[in-house]
Amino acid sequence: MSASIPAAVLGATGYVGGELLRLIASHPELRLAAAVSDSRAGHPIAATFPHLECAYPDLPFVAHESGEGHWIESLDRGSRLALFSAAPHGASAVLVKGALAAAAGREVDVHVVDVSADFRFADRSAYEAIYGCAHGAPELLEQFFCGLPEHADKDARHAHIGHPGCFATAVLLAAVPLLRAGLSDGELFVSGITGSTGSGRQAQAGTHHPERHSNVYAYKPLEHRHAPEIEALAARASGVDARVHFVPHSGPFARGIHVTLQARAARGTSIAALRAAYSNAYGDAPFVDIADGMPRLKSVVASNRCRIGVALGGDALVVTSTIDNLVKGAAGGAVQWMNRLWGLPETAGLTAPAPAWT
């Protein structure tokens, strides 16, 4: 497989889109072919993301459609395409559908990784009930697999991926080994705290800096839409139908997620058995570390890593999980999946050291 697979990002002006552009810029096997945004078509990428000026000094955003046709028509006939979608929930599926149709017309070999919620549910009705809108491309659902690379068969061949949400990523990495090993009764109580970038680029009251600074508060307790997603994906990965009681919190920082999972330990569970369950589950996972104690958020921020800590007291157990919501929880996890889809090293473009003082 030669270097330089063309890559494109739909919805490229949001925080996740910007992270995808950043990761593609340093990826040894991908080159940016299109940063797609109708709202900023024709404007330089660097005008929206000044920190990317050194990577894209002159490249502009492009529209989905223009007088010259679909942006995919600029690709060579019969070429390849790594297509990422960071478009909003409810809009992504339609854009992906159009891109796949255009790619087929030019015989472009394409893999898609969608970081919206549009391809996280195999069942159309489940998606529509949770997100309150009609699915934009239900005929494509069977072509997408949703799950984390760490919980999927490495030998399985998938056409396209629906990436789990950022909270779901952190919780699933904590929950699945526990469920697989039968070390809890399947009743999981989860508290998670996320940074303000998880709310997206559009300003709103919950992410306004004076409200967020030095403040922590819960929102949508036991009603967050990631909970059914977590339950469904945990069941697929572990074979256990767990109940997840999820309470998300907003934190006074920009990026990162810290999750604390509590459960009743199965009879006879030891701390050694608990640690072994995670070591066995993630022994060959390049981006998951088992900490000696409790992990800290700053050890993973701006990286594709997850750090997990475990504790046991009597019949109660605790698992903590820390990730960067924009990288491991979205853009980095998407690149990790794209590497697999194209048969590239799973770590390609994802091993740069993260800053320690963010």
Summary of the structure (lengths in Angstrom):
residues: 358
radius of gyration: 20.0
end to end distance: 36.4
largest distance: 68.1
contacts: 1237
relative contact order: 0.14
helix: 34%
strand: 24%
